[in-house]
């Protein structure tokens, strides 16, 4: 039997493999990610693991209706920084 992927490897592979064409992230519920994670890691909690990976900067989590979206950090949708917004408003 081949060696299991680490949590990080599994999540990164899932993001790349499960996303729909034209999208950069996956919805944890609608993509089947949560159930696949629980099955692969024998009941481990995907929320705890993905939150830890996000804190470590290995993935990006964005809340959406019905769950969250997972992105690779280099592909995550970015918003303006606070400084950019203030500059655009002429306040900095």
C-alpha positions in Angstrom: 0.0 0.0 0.0 1.3 3.5 -0.8 2.0 6.0 2.0 -0.8 8.4 2.8 -0.6 12.0 1.9 -0.1 14.6 4.6 -3.0 16.9 5.5 -1.4 19.7 3.4 -0.7 17.5 0.4 -4.3 16.2 0.5 -5.8 19.6 0.7 -3.6 21.1 -2.0 -4.4 18.1 -4.3 -8.1 18.5 -3.6 -8.1 22.2 -4.4 -6.4 21.5 -7.8 -8.4 18.4 -8.6 -11.9 19.3 -7.5 -12.3 22.8 -8.7 -14.5 23.5 -11.6 -13.1 24.9 -14.8 -12.7 28.7 -14.5 -12.6 28.6 -10.7 -9.5 28.8 -8.5 -11.0 27.4 -5.3 -13.4 24.7 -4.0 -16.4 24.8 -1.8 -15.8 22.3 1.0 -19.3 21.0 1.0 -20.5 21.0 -2.6 -17.2 19.7 -4.0 -17.3 16.6 -1.7 -14.1 17.7 0.0 -15.3 17.3 3.6 -16.6 13.8 3.1 -13.5 12.7 1.1 -11.3 14.1 3.8 -13.2 12.3 6.6 -13.0 9.0 4.6 -9.3 9.3 3.7 -8.2 10.4 7.2 -10.7 8.0 9.0 -13.0 10.5 10.7 -10.6 13.4 11.3 -12.2 16.8 11.4 -11.5 18.7 8.1 -12.5 22.1 9.7 -9.8 21.8 12.4 -7.1 20.8 9.8 -8.0 23.4 7.2 -8.2 26.2 9.9 -4.7 25.1 11.1 -3.3 25.1 7.5 -4.8 28.6 6.9 -3.2 29.9 10.1 0.1 28.6 8.8 -0.4 30.4 5.5 -0.5 27.1 3.5 -4.1 27.7 2.2 -6.6 30.5 2.2 -10.2 30.2 3.5 -13.0 32.5 2.5 -16.5 32.1 4.1 -19.3 31.6 1.6 -23.0 30.5 1.8 -23.2 26.9 3.0 -19.5 26.6 4.0 -16.2 27.9 3.0 -14.0 28.1 -0.1 -10.5 26.8 -0.1 -7.7 28.4 -2.2 -4.0 28.0 -2.7 -2.4 31.1 -1.3 -0.8 32.0 -4.7 -4.3 31.8 -6.3 -6.6 33.3 -3.7 -8.8 36.2 -4.7 -7.4 39.3 -3.1 -9.1 42.4 -2.1 -7.6 45.8 -1.6 -5.4 46.3 1.4 -6.6 49.0 3.9 -3.8 51.3 2.7 -4.8 50.9 -0.9 -8.5 51.6 -0.1 -7.5 54.8 1.9 -5.3 56.0 -1.0 -8.2 55.4 -3.5 -10.4 57.4 -1.2 -7.8 60.2 -1.1 -7.3 59.8 2.7 -3.7 58.7 2.6 
